[in-house]
Amino acid sequence: MKFFTTYFGYLKWHYGKALATTFAFWKNILYFLFNYFSLKNLIGNFFSPWKRLADNYPKQFSIKVYFGIFIVNTIMRVVGILMRTIIIFVGLSVCLIYIVLLPVSLLLWLMLPIITIGLIVYGLILIFFS
């Protein structure tokens, strides 16, 4: 009798408090993924030079020096755009995969008590009838 009381208490926790906590946990993981890849910052600084690598223009004008610094700064901006594009793509891909897998994990979570009972019964069958 104590087994049924414990099991029904577990079911009450599993489908009640734990399910609500699981939704909050999933929300926190999605928030973590967005912050881990710094998606908001990367999009906001999309055209900035990579790692702020840029040369400053000298005070005295020289077309050769200005052109060289312009080329270096342009290359650093292009590198920054490429790197940020790659990181944004990877970050959004990870977030999308996570969002796609949420219904699968929810289904597994809802079926877990049934799977547990089924595995216990299957184990007992293997023990006693093999």
Secondary structure, DSSP 8 states (H G I E B T S, - for coil): -HHHHHHHHHHHHHHTHHHHHHHHHHHHHHHHHHHHTTHHHHHHTTTS-GGG------SS--HHHHHHHHHHHHHHHHHHHHHHHHHHHHHHHHHHHHHHHHHHHHHHHHHHHHHHHHHHHHHHHHHHH-
